[in-house]
Structure formats: structure tokens, C-alpha cells
Amino acid sequence: MAPVWVRKSTALATCPKSYITAESEALLEEFFVRKRLGGTSFDELGARQVEAFVILEQALKEESENGHHNTRRAL
């Protein structure tokens, strides 16, 4: 079966959208909103949010450094 989604060394035979939970999608949206509005104060976030935001910030930095970006959500 041919992959339908490939990114760096990861390939999936199914659409990755089915792996994203409602909670994950909400965290992504909140991350991008806070980023667009000028950042976030970690003391007002729960531990799960902080962990997600740190992971997302690292991934965004890595994507930027490697020349990859999502044109739909240019920051």
C-alpha cells in the first residue's frame, strides 16, 4: 500500500487526521491563537497545556529551521 502522508522519516498509509483527538485539535488551536496574540504566561496554564505548548514550540522551531512551513498558518 502506498503512503498517503509522508513527513521526513514518517510515512502513514492512512490520513493522519483520524489520529488527532478533539483535545489535541483544541490544544493546537489554543497554541496558535496565543502565539498570534503575543505569547502566553505559563503560570496560567495547566500541566498538560504547558507540555503540549513546549512540544509544539519545539516542532515549530524545527520546521522553521529546516525550511518547512505551513502556508495556511504562517506566523
N, C-alpha and C positions, 0 to 999 in steps of 0.2 A: 504494500500500500504506500503510495506516495505521500510525503508530508504536506499538510495544508498550512502549516505555520512553522517558520524557521527563524531563529534569532541566535546569532553567534553559534555556540555549540549545542543548542537545544532545538529539537525538532519534535513536532507533535503531528499525529495522524488525524487528530480531531481539532475542532475550533477551540482555542483556549478560553473563549467567552464562557463556555459551560463549566469551567473550573473556578470562576470568580463568584464568590458568595456576595450576598447583599451587603454584609458587613464590610467586606473588602472594597466593594464599589463605593460605599459611603465614606470609608477612610480615604480612598483616592480622591474623591470629590472634595472632602474637607481639606486635605493636604494642598490641593491646587488652589482652592479658594483662599486659604490662609497665606499661601505663598504669594498669590497675586495681590493680596491686601497688605503685604509687608512683613510677613513672618508670623511667628507665634511665640507665646510665652509658655514654656514647658510646665511651669508650675500650675497652670490652669487645665492641664490635660491629665487623663488617666494613664496608667502604665501601658496599657495596650495601644493607645493612641501614640504615645511617645515612641514606643518600639516601632510601630508602623511608619511614623514620620521619619525616624532615623534611617530605616531601611530604604524608604522612598527617596530621601535626600541623597543617600549614597548611590542608589541606582541612577538617579537623575544626573548626578555629577559624573558618574562613569560614562553614561550615554553622551553627555556633552563633550567629555574629553576624547571620546572615540569618534566624534563627528556625527553621531546619530541624534536625531531629534524627531519629535512628533509634531508635524506642522499644524495639526489640529489644536494643539495646546502649547504653542510657543510661549515661553516665559521670558 
